[in-house]
Amino acid sequence: MEIPVDKQNHERNKNMAGNLKKQSPDCQENIEQLVSERTAHLNEVIKQLRAELEAYKAQETSNPGKNPDPNNILSDHHISHKALTESALSHSQLEVIFAAFNDVVILYDTEMNVYQANQPFYGNYGFDPTGLNVKEIIDRVRSRWLDGVTRSFMEQPTSRALQGERVTGLRFIVRKSNGSEVIVESSSGPVKIGEKIVGSLTVWHEIRELTGAERDLLAHKESLEIAEKESEQRYQDLFRKSPGAIILYDGISILEVNPAVGGLLGYRKAEELIGGKFLDVIAPEYREWVSSRIPLILNEDSVSSLKKIDLVGKAGNLIHVEAVGGVCYYHGQKVIQVIFHDITGLKNLETELRNQSAALSHAVVTLETILDTIPIGVIVAESEDGKITYCSSAAKEILDISAFGIVKDLVPGEQRRIKMLHPDRSEISPQEWPLAKALRNGKTIENEETIIQHEDGWEMATVISCTPLRDNNGQILGTVASIVNISKRRQMESALRESEERFRVLAEALPQLMWITDATGKFTYLNRQFYHYTGIPINQLIKQDWTQNIYQDDQEKRMEVWRESFRTGNPYQMEYRIRRHDGEYRWFLGRGLPMRDQQNNISYWFGTCTDIHYQKQLELELQETNSRLHKLNQQMVTTLEEERRMISRELHDEAGQALTALKMYLELILKGLPSDTSIIGQGITEAVKLTDQTLKEIRRLAQDLRPPALDALGLNVTLEDFCYEFSKRVGLGIQYRGCELSPLTDAVRISLYRFLQEALTNVVKYAQSDLVRVRLGSCRQRIFLVVKDNGIGFELNPEVLKGKSMGLIGMEERLSILGGVLRVHSRPGFGTCLTAMIPGRRLE
């Protein structure tokens, strides 16, 4: 039985689609390949139909006797054909043709509107065409070309005749008014007046009426052509919209690409690839294989199997794809269509999966290694027979298992190796062992304390936890048990209790008040000394916070120090007063120390309060004594300066005036002596010299005791003169720079003067210096006097300073009376710098 064409196509497409699906399941390319195959087949069928139609036409032409023409249509046709092809027609000739011919004759004007038609047109098609355009005529008679090809309007006979062309032999299929379809042969030519074309004349010569087979054949042909167009359109839609990259090539060059190719290879416009070599987009290592597949695909019309290859992107990068190729037709040419599916993500996923698999294997090995190194025993057992599938080293040691075994060896039986006891030492039946209960009941067992007793009588305190393992349906697959040896922990707990007891005994025996807080600062412990001192029970003190017994004036400072220490985690120490049970406040030295764990986190605070009331009283008495001594020293310095002022004035005024008068009297006596008294004169001369030297020494002593310039000329001039005189007297280079400061009290002026005296004297005694720089000035409401030498310097050691230079101590004491300070900077080999600083309030 012959299978109809449609059914054959269906079966062929079905088989091709099945083959494609076998080679590429879940792949979008299957549909596209099927469309391509379907289109190629339709083209073959259309070619076959055209051949059959041409054969039918040839047979009709060679056997005209089978369809005799009683009206001698062929002769009329030849007459009209000759008239139209040989020359232009006159009006009378047109009238003859219109009246005598049985063929349809139509006269068009230059606008291709019907000017006139003869009677056969009315009889055959049942309407008056006058005034209608040629397009309307074509539409009304449903005219179409025999080959079914749609041509442009300018290719129609009427259009060509108006251009001066004579057209003959064109055949059409038209439908008559009775519904029958006939084949007509059209002849058209221009109608001229002189050389001007004024219209066109068309004659339709009816060849014959279509038979039913012909109509079916033409209808089938039309349906195939429509199907071909629809198939081609669907293919084009799929080609353009397909997410897979599709390339058409003829075995060498790229003929067509879809937009997905550009996205895959990194081209803004995929059309850039058209005309290029197909192998250029294939990675070099796959080009030989691709080249070997091209002739096989073209010759066998087969679909290549899926192949994972690499493509080369525009930027030179490699793209991992899965490729499948097959044959299709492109403008009548057999070409290869290759569809690429990007599997970069899949390949990355496979790589990641391999890495994860390796990592998982490594993790399993690492986990087993970790489980074998930790002191917690781990056992994994199956549910059906209780077979142990994993047992860590610690579990083997605890349960005395040398290798993997069966749980029943640990449960009732003649070969029982261990016993399990409750903490009260009553024996646990093997059926009630934690592992057996978890396998049987599927319940989680947490931290069950047991004593494991071995055959040799050795015992071990343990904590056992068991967790059942279930599948998605809740069925028990097995259980995981952890066994922890707590024998050492028990020993440590016992040792800890003993340590805590010793701590409490020691804490209660200490004379200090001792306290402990948790990490948040909440008091958790107070020793009994708190009760003995405050008279308040310990529990009550903890609840009400014993710090309420601190003296009110000390509370704020104590809380400020505690908060800062608690914030920074640093120890603290401070003094405050605590009320005793009789209401008296006594001074205590409070200390707090953070205690940290192994992670350096504060776990608790430890502190003591030591009674320093007696020492505090001594300190206050010492401060009072030092204050009185300081006032006495200030009074002594003031008195000394007043005595010096008085002695200086007396030396300068009284003794100086007396010696001056004595010198004058001696000089008068010397002038009045006779010339023969040279011996007496010589003695008097020596007495004058001695008197003069004594007068100078008295003036220098008066200057040292109290320079008169200090009161008359001010501090700056006095210090500058002193430096000049001192430099001249001892031969030491001194550079002085200063400015007058006012107003200054007498105490400030004399103190800075004495400071400079003592400093320059020390330079001469110890510094071995040849240059000293002295500077007087003020800064930020302070006055300063700096004495800097370039001598040998010394090491700044408080003991050395006190032992070597009482002068420095005197300077410091004199300045402290005024609220000032002495700063000493020195280093061996780099000289010494002394600075006297006095607050600005002393300027008033």
C-alpha positions in Angstrom: 0.0 0.0 0.0 1.3 3.4 -1.0 1.6 5.9 1.9 0.2 9.4 1.1 2.8 12.1 0.9 1.7 13.9 4.1 1.9 10.7 6.0 5.4 10.0 4.6 6.6 13.4 5.6 5.1 12.9 9.1 6.8 9.5 9.5 10.1 10.9 8.2 10.0 13.9 10.5 9.1 11.7 13.4 12.0 9.4 12.8 14.5 12.3 12.4 13.2 14.0 15.5 13.6 10.7 17.4 17.2 10.3 16.2 17.9 13.8 17.2 16.4 13.4 20.7 18.5 10.2 21.2 21.6 12.1 20.4 20.8 15.3 22.2 18.1 15.0 24.9 16.9 18.2 26.5 18.4 20.2 23.7 16.7 23.1 21.9 18.6 22.2 18.7 16.3 19.2 18.1 13.4 21.4 17.0 15.6 23.6 14.8 17.1 20.5 13.0 13.6 19.1 12.5 12.5 22.4 10.8 15.5 22.3 8.6 14.8 18.7 7.5 11.2 19.5 6.9 12.0 22.5 4.7 14.4 20.5 2.6 11.8 17.8 2.0 9.2 20.3 1.0 11.6 21.8 -1.5 12.0 18.3 -3.0 8.3 17.7 -3.2 7.7 21.1 -4.9 10.4 20.3 -7.5 8.6 17.0 -8.2 5.2 18.7 -8.7 6.7 21.2 -11.1 8.2 18.4 -13.1 4.8 16.7 -13.3 3.1 19.9 -14.4 5.6 20.6 -17.2 5.2 17.0 -18.4 1.4 17.4 -18.4 1.7 20.6 -20.5 4.1 19.0 -22.9 1.7 16.1 -23.5 -1.2 18.6 -24.1 0.7 20.4 -26.7 1.8 17.3 -28.6 -1.8 15.8 -28.7 -4.1 18.7 -29.6 -6.6 16.3 -31.2 -7.8 15.1 -27.8 -9.4 18.5 -27.1 -10.9 19.7 -30.5 -11.9 23.3 -30.8 -15.2 23.5 -32.6 -15.1 27.2 -32.8 -11.6 27.2 -34.5 -10.2 29.1 -31.5 -6.7 28.3 -32.5 -7.2 30.1 -35.8 -8.7 33.2 -34.2 -5.8 33.1 -31.7 -3.2 33.0 -34.5 -4.9 35.8 -36.3 -5.0 38.0 -33.1 -1.5 37.0 -32.3 -0.3 38.0 -35.7 -2.2 41.3 -35.6 -0.8 42.2 -32.2 2.8 41.3 -33.0 3.2 42.7 -36.5 1.9 46.3 -36.3 -0.3 48.7 -34.4 -4.0 48.3 -34.9 -6.4 50.9 -36.3 -9.8 51.6 -34.8 -11.6 49.6 -37.5 -9.3 46.6 -36.9 -10.1 46.8 -33.2 -13.8 46.8 -33.9 -13.3 43.7 -36.1 -11.4 41.9 -33.4 -13.9 42.8 -30.7 -16.8 41.6 -32.9 -15.4 38.6 -34.6 -13.2 36.9 -32.0 -14.4 34.3 -29.6 -11.3 34.9 -27.4 -11.6 37.4 -24.6 -10.3 40.8 -25.7 -9.6 43.6 -23.3 -8.6 47.2 -24.2 -6.8 49.1 -21.4 -6.0 52.8 -21.2 -2.7 54.2 -20.1 -3.8 54.0 -16.5 -4.4 50.3 -16.9 -8.2 50.8 -16.5 -10.5 48.8 -18.8 -11.7 50.9 -21.7 -13.6 48.2 -23.5 -14.0 44.4 -23.4 -15.8 42.1 -25.9 -18.8 39.9 -25.5 -16.9 36.7 -24.6 -15.6 38.4 -21.4 -19.1 39.1 -20.2 -20.2 35.5 -21.1 -17.3 33.8 -19.4 -16.8 35.9 -16.2 -20.3 37.4 -15.6 -19.5 41.1 -15.0 -18.8 44.3 -16.8 -15.0 45.1 -16.5 -15.4 48.6 -18.0 -13.6 51.2 -15.8 -12.0 48.6 -13.6 -8.2 48.6 -13.0 -6.2 45.6 -14.1 -5.5 44.8 -10.4 -9.2 44.5 -9.8 -9.6 42.3 -12.9 -6.9 40.0 -11.6 -8.5 39.8 -8.3 -12.0 39.2 -9.6 -11.0 36.3 -11.8 -8.5 35.0 -9.3 -5.7 35.0 -11.8 -2.5 33.3 -10.8 0.6 32.0 -12.6 0.9 28.3 -13.4 4.1 27.8 -11.5 2.6 29.4 -8.4 5.4 31.9 -8.1 4.2 35.3 -7.0 5.7 38.0 -9.3 5.7 41.7 -9.1 3.0 43.8 -10.7 5.4 45.2 -13.2 6.0 41.7 -14.6 2.3 41.4 -15.6 1.6 41.5 -19.4 -0.5 44.7 -19.3 2.3 46.7 -17.4 4.9 45.4 -19.9 2.7 46.3 -23.0 2.3 49.9 -21.8 6.1 50.1 -21.8 6.1 49.2 -25.5 6.8 45.5 -25.1 4.8 42.8 -27.0 4.2 39.9 -24.7 3.0 36.4 -25.9 2.7 32.9 -24.6 2.2 33.7 -20.9 -0.2 31.3 -19.3 -2.5 31.9 -16.3 -5.2 30.0 -14.3 -8.4 32.0 -14.0 -11.8 31.2 -12.6 -15.0 31.6 -14.7 -18.4 32.7 -13.5 -19.6 29.1 -13.3 -16.8 28.3 -10.8 -14.7 26.3 -13.2 -11.0 27.1 -13.6 -9.3 27.2 -17.1 -5.9 27.8 -18.4 -5.6 30.9 -20.7 -2.7 32.0 -22.8 -2.3 35.8 -22.8 -1.0 38.0 -25.5 -0.6 41.7 -25.0 0.7 44.6 -27.0 0.7 48.4 -27.1 -2.0 50.5 -28.9 -0.5 53.5 -30.6 -1.6 56.6 -32.4 1.4 57.5 -34.4 4.3 56.8 -32.1 2.4 57.6 -28.9 1.1 54.6 -26.8 -2.5 55.3 -25.9 -3.3 52.0 -24.3 -2.8 48.2 -24.5 -4.7 45.3 -25.9 -4.8 41.9 -24.2 -6.3 38.7 -25.6 -7.0 35.7 -23.4 -7.0 32.4 -25.4 -8.6 29.7 -23.4 -6.6 26.5 -23.8 -8.7 24.1 -21.8 -10.5 23.6 -18.5 -8.6 22.2 -15.6 -9.5 18.6 -14.7 -10.2 17.5 -11.1 -6.8 15.9 -10.9 -5.1 19.1 -12.1 -7.1 21.2 -9.6 -6.1 18.8 -6.8 -2.6 18.8 -7.9 -2.5 22.6 -8.1 -4.3 22.9 -4.7 -1.8 20.4 -3.2 1.0 22.4 -4.7 -0.4 25.6 -3.3 -0.8 24.0 0.1 2.8 22.7 0.0 4.0 26.1 -1.1 2.1 27.7 1.8 3.5 25.1 4.2 6.9 25.7 2.8 6.6 29.4 3.4 5.2 28.8 6.9 8.0 26.3 7.6 10.6 28.7 6.3 9.1 31.5 8.5 9.1 29.2 11.5 12.6 28.2 10.8 13.7 31.9 10.4 11.9 32.8 13.7 13.6 29.9 15.4 16.9 30.8 13.8 16.8 34.4 14.9 15.3 33.8 18.4 17.0 30.5 19.3 19.1 30.8 22.5 21.6 28.4 20.9 24.2 29.8 18.6 23.6 28.6 14.9 26.1 28.9 12.1 25.5 27.9 8.4 28.5 27.2 6.3 29.4 25.5 3.1 32.3 23.5 4.4 34.7 26.4 4.2 33.1 29.8 4.8 30.4 31.1 7.1 27.2 31.9 5.2 24.8 32.9 7.9 24.7 33.3 11.7 22.0 34.1 14.2 22.3 36.8 16.9 23.1 34.3 19.6 26.5 33.7 17.9 27.5 37.3 18.6 26.6 37.0 22.3 28.5 33.7 22.6 31.7 34.8 20.9 31.7 38.4 22.1 30.8 40.3 18.8 28.6 43.3 19.0 27.2 42.3 15.6 27.1 38.6 14.7 27.2 39.6 11.0 30.9 40.4 11.3 31.6 36.6 11.1 29.8 36.2 7.7 32.3 35.4 5.0 35.0 34.3 7.4 36.4 30.8 7.7 34.4 28.5 9.9 37.5 26.8 11.4 38.8 30.2 12.7 36.1 30.1 15.4 37.1 26.6 16.4 39.9 26.1 19.0 43.1 24.8 17.3 43.0 21.4 19.1 39.5 20.6 17.7 40.0 21.9 14.1 41.3 18.6 12.7 38.4 16.7 14.1 35.8 19.2 12.8 37.5 19.1 9.3 37.2 15.3 9.3 33.4 15.5 10.1 32.5 18.0 7.3 32.5 15.5 4.3 30.7 12.9 6.3 27.8 15.2 7.2 27.5 16.5 3.6 27.6 13.1 1.9 25.5 11.1 4.4 22.9 13.9 5.2 23.3 12.7 8.8 23.3 14.5 12.1 26.6 14.5 13.9 26.7 13.3 17.4 27.1 15.7 20.3 30.6 16.8 20.8 32.1 19.0 23.6 34.6 21.4 22.0 36.1 24.9 22.6 35.4 28.0 20.5 37.6 31.0 20.2 35.9 34.3 21.2 36.7 37.7 19.7 38.9 38.5 22.6 40.8 35.2 22.2 39.1 33.6 25.1 37.9 30.0 25.0 34.2 29.2 25.3 33.2 25.6 26.2 30.3 24.4 24.0 28.4 21.3 23.0 28.1 21.1 19.2 25.8 19.2 16.9 25.8 19.5 13.1 23.5 18.5 10.2 22.6 19.3 6.6 20.1 21.9 5.5 19.4 23.9 2.3 20.4 27.6 2.0 19.2 29.3 -1.3 19.0 25.9 -2.9 22.5 24.9 -1.8 23.2 22.0 0.5 25.1 23.5 3.6 26.0 22.4 7.1 24.1 23.8 10.0 26.0 23.7 13.4 24.3 24.5 16.7 26.4 25.4 19.7 25.1 25.2 23.2 27.2 27.1 25.8 28.2 24.6 28.6 30.8 26.9 30.3 28.6 27.0 33.4 28.1 23.2 33.2 31.8 22.7 32.8 32.5 25.0 35.7 29.9 23.1 37.6 31.6 19.8 36.8 34.9 21.2 37.8 33.4 22.6 41.0 31.7 19.2 41.6 35.1 17.4 41.1 36.7 19.9 43.5 33.9 19.5 46.0 34.1 15.7 45.7 37.9 15.9 46.3 37.2 18.3 49.2 34.6 16.0 50.6 37.0 13.1 50.4 39.6 15.2 52.1 37.0 16.4 54.7 36.1 12.7 55.4 39.7 11.8 55.9 40.3 15.0 58.0 37.1 14.3 60.0 38.3 10.7 60.8 41.7 12.1 61.7 40.2 14.7 64.0 37.9 12.1 65.5 40.9 9.8 66.1 42.8 12.6 67.8 40.1 14.1 70.1 39.5 12.5 73.5 35.8 12.0 72.8 34.9 8.5 71.6 32.6 8.3 68.6 30.7 5.2 67.4 28.5 4.8 64.3 26.2 1.7 64.3 23.7 0.3 61.8 20.1 -0.3 62.9 19.3 -3.8 61.5 22.0 -5.8 63.3 23.7 -3.2 65.3 26.9 -3.6 63.3 29.5 -0.9 64.1 30.6 0.8 60.9 32.9 3.3 62.6 34.7 3.5 65.9 37.2 6.2 66.8 40.4 5.5 68.7 39.1 7.0 71.9 36.0 4.8 71.8 38.1 1.7 71.2 40.2 2.5 74.2 37.2 3.3 76.4 35.2 0.2 75.4 38.3 -2.1 75.0 37.5 -2.8 71.4 40.6 -3.7 69.3 38.8 -3.5 66.0 35.4 -3.1 64.3 33.0 -5.6 65.7 29.4 -6.3 66.4 27.4 -4.5 69.1 26.1 -7.9 70.3 29.6 -8.6 71.5 29.0 -5.7 73.9 25.5 -6.7 74.7 24.4 -10.0 76.5 26.5 -13.0 75.6 29.2 -15.3 76.8 31.9 -13.0 75.4 30.8 -9.9 77.2 33.9 -7.8 77.8 32.5 -4.9 79.8 29.8 -4.0 82.3 28.0 -0.7 82.6 27.0 0.7 86.0 24.8 3.6 87.2 26.6 6.3 89.2 25.2 4.6 92.4 27.1 1.5 91.1 24.0 -0.6 90.3 24.5 -2.6 87.1 22.7 -1.5 83.8 21.2 -4.4 81.9 22.7 -4.8 78.4 19.3 -4.2 76.8 19.2 -0.8 78.5 22.7 0.3 77.4 22.3 3.8 75.8 23.4 2.5 72.3 21.0 -0.4 72.4 18.1 1.9 73.6 18.7 4.4 70.8 18.7 1.7 68.1 15.6 0.1 69.5 13.5 3.1 70.4 14.9 5.8 68.1 15.1 8.3 70.9 17.9 10.7 71.6 19.9 10.1 74.8 21.8 13.0 76.2 24.6 13.0 78.8 23.8 9.8 80.5 26.5 9.2 83.2 27.7 5.6 83.4 30.6 3.7 84.9 32.3 1.3 82.5 33.9 -1.7 84.2 36.3 -3.8 82.2 37.0 -7.6 82.7 40.2 -6.9 84.7 38.2 -4.7 87.1 39.5 -1.4 85.8 36.7 1.3 85.9 36.1 4.5 84.0 33.5 7.2 84.6 31.8 8.2 81.3 29.1 10.4 79.8 27.3 8.8 76.9 25.0 10.6 74.3 23.3 8.8 71.4 21.5 10.4 68.4 19.4 8.2 65.9 20.0 8.7 62.2 16.8 8.7 60.0 16.1 8.8 56.3 13.5 11.1 54.7 10.7 8.7 55.6 11.7 8.7 59.3 13.1 5.2 59.2 16.0 4.6 61.6 19.2 4.0 59.6 21.5 3.8 62.6 22.8 5.9 65.5 25.8 8.0 66.4 27.1 7.7 70.0 29.7 9.9 71.8 31.5 8.6 74.9 33.4 11.0 77.0 35.9 9.8 79.7 35.1 12.0 82.7 37.4 10.2 85.2 40.0 13.0 84.9 37.2 15.6 85.1 35.9 14.0 88.3 39.4 14.1 89.7 39.8 17.7 88.6 36.4 18.6 90.1 37.6 17.0 93.4 40.9 18.9 93.2 38.9 22.1 92.4 36.7 21.7 95.4 39.8 21.2 97.5 41.4 24.3 95.9 38.2 26.3 96.5 38.2 25.2 100.1 41.8 26.3 100.5 41.0 29.6 98.9 38.1 30.2 101.2 40.2 29.3 104.3 42.9 31.7 103.0 40.4 34.4 102.1 38.7 34.2 105.5 42.1 34.4 107.3 43.3 37.5 105.4 43.1 40.8 107.4 41.9 42.7 104.3 38.4 43.0 103.1 38.3 40.8 100.0 35.6 40.7 97.2 34.9 39.0 93.9 32.6 40.0 91.1 31.5 38.3 87.9 32.5 39.6 84.4 29.6 42.1 84.6 30.7 43.6 87.9 28.1 42.0 90.1 29.4 41.0 93.5 29.5 37.2 94.1 31.7 36.8 97.1 32.7 38.8 100.2 34.9 37.4 103.0 34.0 37.4 106.6 36.2 40.4 107.3 33.4 42.6 105.7 31.0 41.3 108.4 33.5 41.9 111.2 34.2 45.4 110.0 30.7 46.6 109.0 28.6 44.5 111.3 26.2 43.6 108.4 25.7 40.0 107.3 27.4 39.0 104.1 24.3 38.0 102.2 22.7 41.4 103.0 25.9 43.2 102.0 26.0 41.4 98.6 22.3 42.2 97.9 22.5 45.9 98.9 26.0 46.5 97.5 28.6 47.1 100.2 30.0 50.1 98.4 27.1 52.1 99.9 29.3 52.1 103.1 31.9 54.2 101.4 32.2 57.8 102.5 29.9 60.1 100.4 32.6 62.4 99.3 34.7 59.5 98.0 31.8 57.7 96.2 31.9 59.6 92.9 35.6 59.4 92.5 35.6 55.7 93.3 32.8 55.0 90.8 34.6 56.9 88.1 37.8 54.9 88.6 35.9 51.6 88.7 34.0 52.4 85.5 37.1 53.3 83.6 38.9 50.2 84.8 35.8 48.1 83.9 35.7 49.6 80.4 39.4 49.2 79.7 40.0 46.0 81.6 43.0 47.5 83.4 43.7 47.0 87.2 42.9 50.0 89.5 44.1 51.3 92.8 42.7 54.2 94.9 42.1 55.4 98.4 38.7 55.9 100.0 37.0 55.8 103.4 34.6 53.0 104.6 32.2 53.3 107.5 32.9 50.9 110.4 30.1 49.2 112.5 30.5 51.9 115.2 30.0 54.7 112.6 33.6 55.8 112.3 35.1 56.1 108.8 38.6 54.7 108.2 40.9 55.0 105.2 41.4 52.0 103.0 43.5 51.3 99.9 41.2 49.6 97.3 42.7 47.4 94.6 40.9 45.6 91.7 42.4 43.1 89.3 40.7 41.5 86.3 41.1 37.7 86.0 41.2 36.4 82.5 40.6 33.0 80.8 42.7 31.3 78.1 41.1 33.5 75.4 42.1 36.6 77.4 38.5 37.4 78.2 37.7 38.7 81.7 36.0 35.9 83.6 35.8 37.7 87.0 37.2 40.6 89.1 39.2 40.1 92.3 39.8 42.9 94.8 40.9 43.8 98.3 40.5 46.7 100.7 43.5 47.2 103.0 43.2 49.4 106.1 45.7 52.3 105.8 44.0 54.6 108.3 47.2 54.8 110.5 49.5 55.4 107.5 47.0 58.0 106.2 47.1 59.8 109.5 50.9 59.8 109.5 50.8 61.1 105.9 48.4 63.9 106.8 50.6 64.8 109.8 53.7 64.7 107.5 51.9 67.0 105.0 51.0 69.4 107.7 54.6 69.3 109.0 56.0 69.9 105.5 53.6 72.8 105.1 54.8 74.4 108.3 58.4 73.7 107.2 57.7 75.3 103.8 56.3 78.4 105.4 59.2 78.5 107.8 61.7 78.1 105.0 59.9 80.9 103.0 60.0 83.1 106.1 63.7 82.3 106.6 64.6 83.1 103.0 62.7 86.4 103.2 64.4 87.3 106.5 67.8 86.3 105.0 67.2 88.5 102.0 66.2 91.4 104.3 69.3 90.9 106.4 71.4 90.9 103.2 69.7 94.0 102.0 70.4 95.8 105.3 74.1 94.5 105.5 74.6 95.5 101.8 73.2 98.9 102.5 75.4 99.4 105.6 78.5 98.1 103.8 77.8 100.3 100.9 76.7 103.4 102.8 78.5 103.4 106.2 81.6 101.3 105.7 82.1 102.5 102.2 81.7 106.2 103.1 84.1 105.8 106.1 86.7 104.1 103.9 86.2 106.8 101.3 86.8 109.5 103.9 89.8 107.7 105.2 91.3 107.5 101.7 90.8 111.2 101.3 92.4 112.0 104.6 95.4 109.8 103.8 95.8 111.5 100.4 95.7 114.9 102.0 98.3 113.9 104.6 100.4 112.5 101.7 100.3 115.7 99.9 101.2 117.7 103.0 104.3 115.7 104.0 107.7 117.2 103.5 109.8 115.7 100.8 112.3 114.3 103.2 109.7 112.0 104.7 109.7 109.5 101.9 109.5 106.5 104.2 106.3 107.9 105.9 104.9 108.9 102.5 105.5 105.4 101.1 103.6 103.9 104.0 100.8 106.3 103.5 100.7 105.4 99.8 100.4 101.7 100.6 97.6 102.6 103.1 95.7 104.4 100.4 96.0 101.4 98.0 94.9 99.1 100.7 92.0 101.3 101.6 91.0 101.5 97.9 91.1 97.7 97.5 89.1 97.3 100.8 86.5 99.8 99.4 86.2 97.8 96.1 85.8 94.5 98.0 83.2 96.0 100.3 81.3 97.2 97.2 81.5 93.7 95.6 80.3 92.1 98.8 77.4 94.6 98.9 76.7 93.8 95.2 76.6 90.1 95.9 74.5 90.5 99.0 71.9 92.7 97.3 72.7 94.5 94.0 71.3 98.0 94.3 70.6 98.0 90.5 67.9 95.3 91.1 65.7 97.9 92.8 66.9 100.9 90.7 67.2 99.5 87.1 65.2 96.3 87.1 65.8 92.6 86.7 67.0 92.5 83.0 69.7 95.2 83.4 70.9 93.7 86.7 71.2 90.2 85.2 73.0 91.5 82.1 75.5 93.5 84.3 76.1 90.5 86.5 76.9 88.3 83.5 79.3 90.9 82.2 81.1 91.3 85.6 81.1 87.5 86.2 82.5 86.8 82.8 85.3 89.4 83.3 86.1 88.1 86.7 86.3 84.3 86.0 87.2 84.4 82.2 84.1 82.6 81.1 82.3 83.4 77.8 78.6 84.4 78.6 76.0 85.4 76.0 73.0 87.1 77.6 69.7 87.8 75.9 66.6 89.1 77.7 63.9 91.7 78.0 62.5 93.7 80.9 59.5 92.1 82.6 57.1 94.2 84.7 55.7 94.3 87.1 57.7 91.8 89.2 57.6 91.3 93.0 60.8 91.8 94.9 60.8 88.0 95.8 60.6 87.1 92.1 63.5 89.4 91.2 65.8 88.3 93.9 65.0 84.6 93.4 65.9 84.7 89.7 69.0 86.7 90.5 70.1 84.1 93.1 69.3 81.3 90.6 71.6 82.9 88.0 74.4 83.3 90.7 74.1 79.7 91.7 73.9 78.4 88.2 77.0 80.3 86.9 78.9 79.2 90.1 78.1 75.5 89.3 79.2 76.0 85.7 82.6 77.2 86.9 82.9 74.4 89.5 81.7 71.4 87.5 80.9 72.0 83.9 84.4 72.6 82.3 82.6 74.9 79.9 83.9 77.8 77.9 80.6 79.2 76.8 77.3 79.8 78.6 74.0 81.1 77.1 71.6 82.9 79.4 68.1 83.9 78.4 65.3 85.8 80.2 61.7 85.8 78.9 58.0 85.0 79.4 55.6 82.6 77.7 52.0 81.7 78.5 51.8 83.7 81.7 55.1 82.3 82.9 58.5 83.8 83.2 61.6 81.7 82.6 65.3 82.1 83.0 67.5 79.6 81.1 71.2 78.9 81.7 72.8 76.5 79.2 76.4 75.5 79.0 78.5 73.4 76.5 80.3 71.5 79.2 80.8 67.8 80.0 77.2 67.3 81.3 76.2 64.4 83.6 73.8 61.5 83.9 70.4 62.5 85.2 70.1 60.4 88.4 68.1 61.7 91.3 70.6 60.2 93.8 73.5 61.7 92.0 71.8 65.1 91.9 71.1 65.0 95.6 74.6 63.8 96.5 76.6 66.2 94.3 74.8 69.5 94.3 73.1 71.0 97.2 73.0 74.2 95.1 70.4 72.6 92.8 68.3 71.6 95.8 68.5 75.2 97.1 67.4 76.5 93.7 64.5 74.1 93.6 63.4 75.0 97.1 63.7 78.8 96.5 61.6 78.5 93.3 59.0 76.2 95.0 58.3 79.0 97.5 57.0 81.1 94.6 55.1 78.1 93.0 57.8 77.7 90.4 59.8 74.7 89.2 63.3 73.8 88.3 64.0 71.8 85.1 67.3 70.1 84.6 68.3 68.7 81.2 71.8 67.1 80.8 73.6 64.3 79.0 77.2 63.3 79.2 79.2 65.1 76.5 76.3 67.5 75.6 76.3 70.0 78.4 73.6 71.0 80.9 70.6 73.2 80.7 68.9 74.7 83.8 65.5 76.4 83.5 63.7 78.3 86.2 59.9 78.6 85.6 57.6 80.9 87.8 53.8 81.1 87.2 52.5 84.4 85.7 50.3 85.1 88.8 53.6 85.8 90.5 54.1 88.7 88.1 51.5 90.8 90.0 
